[in-house]
Amino acid sequence: MKTTKKIITSIIMLMLFASIGFAQKSLTINFPESLIKFRDDSMNNANKSLDYYTSAYDKLVKEINSIYKGNEQEILLARSEYFMGRIVGFKGERKDGEPYFDSAIERCKKILKSEEMAEAYLVYAECISQNCTSKNKMYALSNGPKIKTFSQKALDIDSKYGAAKHAYNLQNIYTPAPFNNYEEGIQCLEELLFTDKYRKDNFDIFMMCTSMVYVYQQKNNNEQTQYWAKKGLEIYPENQFLLDILK
């Protein structure tokens, strides 16, 4: 009888520890509508001023701080900083976006100390990627490999995460020779864009289109460059980068 009780107790404890382990791993989160709007506005950027974005960002941060708590608050703020860093760097100098990316990275580090969150790994990777375009070569050399590492960690948690797969593929597209592999990069992008293997939304598809634009620019294939620029503009018709491609 005592042996039976011990076995039952052991099973219960194992189930408890297993459930705790699973609880520590978080899949992607749903963004509030205000963050989605800010994201979309940051992509439709041709006719909006930096003052517009600063005001919208301040309002968004205030809302997040008033509604959310803990790691959910931290990841929403980190993602907001990522979008703000991109638009500040685009409207001004690339280095102007660094404080936002650096802050988002610190938030992700904080989250990952207590929770294995796919979105935190992805934001971490994407902010490093952005910083690699403006910080010095030593930063890129020491931090660049982390983009693939953290993207894979996101995929380990959520294997259908299209944005994480895209981030994992960034080295093939954006790094200088001999570290890139354009053909492998295109193959991955085609799998993302033309199959349902990975989950993706319109923003993700847009980012994949811009990667296609870049890689075909590097290959001097103007027809494909124009094609993918037009595809991206179907999602965000006021995106200044792609509008400039078509001039």
N, C-alpha and C positions, 0 to 999 in steps of 0.2 A: 504493500500500500504506500509506504514511504517512497519506494523507488518510483512508483507511478506518479506521485505528486512531484517528485524531483524532475521527472521527464517533462511533465506538463509545464512546470515552472520554467524549465530551460527553453521549451518551445516558445512560450510567451515572451521570454526575454529576447530570443533571437528575432521574433517577429517585431518586437518593439525597436530593437536596434536597426533592423532592416528598414522599418518605416521612417526612422529618424534619418537614415542615410539617404533615402529617396527624397525626403522633404528638403534636404539641403541642396538638391539640384533643381534649378528652376529653368523651365523652358522660356520661350519668348513671351513678352508681356504685351498687353493691349495698350496702345497709346491713347490718351484722352484726345478728344476732338481738337482742343486748342493747340496741342503739340503737332497734330497732323496738319492743321492749317498753317502753323508756323513753318513746318517742314516744306509744305507745298509752296508757300509764299517765297521761301528762300531759294527755291528752284525756278519759280517764275519771277526772275529778278531784273528783267530788262528796264522796267519803268518804275522801279521803287528805289527810294533813297536809303542811305545808311541810317538816317534819322528814323525813318519808318521802321526799320528792323530793330533798332535800339529800343524804341518805344514798345514794340510788340514783344520783344524778348523780356523786357522788364515786367510787363504785364503777365507773361507766361510764367516767369519764375515766381512771382508773387502768388499766382494761383496754385502752382504746384506746392509751394511751401505751406499754403493754408489748408490744403486738402489731404496731402499724402504724408506718410511718416516712414521712418526707417529706410530699408533698402529700396523700397518702391519709390520713395521720394528721391533718393540718391541717383537711381538709374534714370529717372525722368529728367532730373536736372543735368545729368551727364549727357544725355542725348540732346537736350536743348542746347547745351554748351557746344556740342559737336556741330550742330546746324549753324549756330551763331558764329562759331569760329570760321566755318566755310564762307559764310556771306561776308564777314568782316575782311577776311583775306582776299575775297574776290573784289569787293568794292574799294579796298585800299591796297595795302601791301600784304603779301603772304604772311610776313612775320607778325602782322597785327592779329592774326588768328591764334597764334601760339598760346597766349594765356588761357584761352578758352579750352583748347585741346589739353593743355597741361592740367587744368583744373578737372576736366572730365576724367582724365587718366587717374588722378588721385582719388576721385570718387569711386571709380571702378576697383582700384586696389582695396579701398575700404570695404566695398561690398564683398569682394572675393575672399576676404579674411574670414567671413562668416557664412558665405553662401556661394555655391557653384552655380552661377547664373549665366546662361548662354548670351543674353543681351549685354551683360557686363564685359564678357570676353570680347564680343564683337566691337563694342564701342571702344574698348581699350585698343584693339587692333587698328580700327579705322582712324583713331586719333594719332596713333604712331605713324600711320601711313601719311596723314596730312602733315605732321611735323617733319617727316623725312623730306618734304618738298621745300622746306624753308630753313630748317636748322642745319648745322654744319655736318661735314662728312662723317665725323666721328659719331655723331648721334645716329646717323643713318646706318653706319656699319654695326654699331652695338645694339641698336633697337630694331632695325629692319627685319632681322630674322624672327622677331617676336610676332610679327604680323601673321605669319603662317602658323606659328605655334598656338597663338590665342584663337585664331580662326578655327583650327582643328579642335581645340578644346570646346568651342561653341558647338561644333558639329558632333562631337562626342556626346554632348548633352542632348542636342536636337539635330538628328541626322537629316532632317528635311529642310533645314534652315538655308534657304537660297542665298540670302545676303551674306551668310557666313561662308558659304561655298565660293561666292564671288570674291570675298576678301581673301580667302585662301589662294585664289588664282591671281591676285594682284601682282605677285612677283614675276609671273610669266609675261605680264603686259607692260608694267611701268618701270621696272628696274633696267638700268643700262646693261649693255652687253658686257661680259658674256653670261650674265645672270638671268636674262630673260629667255623666253621660249614662245615666240609669237604663235606658232602653229598649235602648240599645246594650249595656249591661252585662248585662241579662237575656238578650239574644240570644246573646251570647258564652257565658254560663253554660249556656244550653240546648244549644248546640252541643257544649260540653264534656261535659255530662251525658247527652245523648240520642244521641250518635253515637260511632263508634269512630275518629274522625279523630285523636284524641290519646290517648296512653298515660296511664293514671292508675291509682292503687291506692286502697284504701279511705280512707286518710288524705286523699288529694287530693279524693276525692268528698265527704268530710265537710266539708272547707274550702269547697268549692263550695256545699254546702248551706247553710253558715252565711252565705255571701255572699248567697245567695237570701233567707235570713231577714232579713238587714239591709236589703236593697234593698226588700223588700216591707213591712217596718216603715216605711221612709221614705215609701212610697207609701200608707200606712194601709190596706193590704190584709191584714186579719187572717186571712182564710181561707188565703191563700197562705203567710203567715208561719208559721201553725200547721202547715201541710202540710210545709214544708221543715224545720221544727224536728223533726218526727216522723221524717222521712227521715234526718236527721243522727243522731238517737238510735238508729236501727236499727244504726248503725255503732259509736257510742260511747254506750251507754245511760246512763252515769253522768256525762255532760258537764253541769256545773252551769249553764253559760250557756244551753243549750237547755232544760234542765229549768225554769229560771226563766221562759223564754219561755212555757211551757205552763201556768204557774200561773194 
